[in-house]
Amino acid sequence: MIPYGRQHITQADIDAVTRVLHADYLTQGPEIPLFEDAFKAYCGAKYAVAVNSATSGLHIACLALGLGPGDLLWSVPNTFAASTNCALYCGAEVDFIDIDPNSWNISIPALEQKLVQAKKAGRLPKIVIPVHFSGMPCDLAAIHALAQEYGFHVIEDAAHASGASYEGTKIGDGRFSDMAVFSFHPVKIMTTAEGGMVTTNSQALYQKLARLRTHGITRDTAQMTNAPHGPWYYQQLDLGYNYRLTDMQAALGRSQLQRIDTYVQTRRDLAQRYHAALGKISNIQLPVPDTRAQSSHHLYVVRVPASAHAYIFDRMRQSGIGVNLHYIPVYWHPYYQQLGFQKGLCPEGERYYAEAISLPLYPGLTDDQHSYVCSTLENALAERA
Ligand SMILES: *Cc1c(COP(=O)(O)O)cnc(C)c1O
């Protein structure tokens, strides 16, 4: 089976992890700050906090902004459930903004329209989480302008977008948001097995994130409520968690980060080859390039006619191609249905779901495999035409 995505591990990665196994600290050692420093320098952010998953990162990002019961968080339906689960962990409520029919990212007109209504109803969101779907950056400048006007915070779900850029600078540089959250799950752009990173330019948010990751505890005397009792002293200031990454993972991440631009370039080349090969087929909608942004190409999604969708999906799986579907509208999940969400809430996200197929895309996908995916898709479409 050709998977839709997979990790790429080199001998240098293996050596980096092995070095940690022979060293003094398996966790909370020197590798974590080294990885954080390297990642924030890469993104152009002032601060970075490594966490054991993007899910944990989203949770503490919401907590750092004070999200709690009575508050509202908005995101999109076309994402992994973690993008909104983070608000539910905090006891807040969530709602969904429909996606744009071309970029498959958050629709700016739909966001604006919902903000106008929410203002009238006195129920504005505290946080909006735009998701850089497939690695294509959202229109961050437009979201930022609305955030200024309506007074909400922005957390970028950048799980797909390590190495992507928007208007000439890297995602994660915090130009248009409070924080950005990255994932290092093996199918993402770079990996630490499980793992994630939160970047920010705010010192106050950084200090909260760093505490919440480790039980709410600080050893920084400047943050303490009284003078230290002695050199052993630390204080718990918040109800935090153990969301730490290990040193083995941080070493892997730092080694992977050295190749991130090569990874993104390889993905871009593969995406361009898909575009060239599939562009001549009718009945298929391809991702639309955005001149203002450079995708990291986490996913290559095509849309096929809804009437042929199930057939093509099965046909490709039967041909040994591990196509996938990103994503089921989040509020269609039974858990969200039970919270009261109704189907029909985001028509574009639902239309998208009936048509989308993620094709294999990862460094290591061979030319032959790539051609095989294209010809199998073309044949399957023709069979249903
Ligand atoms: C993968 C993913 C997450 C969660 O990442 P983990 O590191 O697995 O917790 C969150 N949001 C999106 C959009 C994702 O694709």
The ligand as an SDF file (V2000), in Angstrom:
LIG
                    3D

 15 15  0  0  0  0  0  0  0  0999 V2000
   -2.4750   16.6400   13.3160 C   0  0  0  0  0  0  0  0  0  0  0  0
   -3.3680   17.7870   13.6230 C   0  0  0  0  0  0  0  0  0  0  0  0
   -3.5930   18.2490   14.9300 C   0  0  0  0  0  0  0  0  0  0  0  0
   -3.1370   17.4980   16.1460 C   0  0  0  0  0  0  0  0  0  0  0  0
   -1.8000   17.2410   16.1290 O   0  0  0  0  0  0  0  0  0  0  0  0
   -1.1840   16.2160   17.2080 P   0  0  0  0  0  0  0  0  0  0  0  0
    0.2690   16.6080   17.2370 O   0  0  0  0  0  0  0  0  0  0  0  0
   -1.3980   14.8520   16.6350 O   0  0  0  0  0  0  0  0  0  0  0  0
   -1.8620   16.4190   18.4800 O   0  0  0  0  0  0  0  0  0  0  0  0
   -4.3200   19.4020   15.1090 C   0  0  0  0  0  0  0  0  0  0  0  0
   -4.8460   20.0670   14.0680 N   0  0  0  0  0  0  0  0  0  0  0  0
   -4.6750   19.6370   12.8020 C   0  0  0  0  0  0  0  0  0  0  0  0
   -5.2720   20.4310   11.6970 C   0  0  0  0  0  0  0  0  0  0  0  0
   -3.9590   18.4700   12.5380 C   0  0  0  0  0  0  0  0  0  0  0  0
   -3.8270   18.0390   11.2890 O   0  0  0  0  0  0  0  0  0  0  0  0
  1  2  1  0
  2  3  1  0
  2 14  2  0
  3  4  1  0
  3 10  2  0
  4  5  1  0
  5  6  1  0
  6  7  2  0
  6  8  1  0
  6  9  1  0
 10 11  1  0
 11 12  2  0
 12 13  1  0
 12 14  1  0
 14 15  1  0
M  END
$$$$
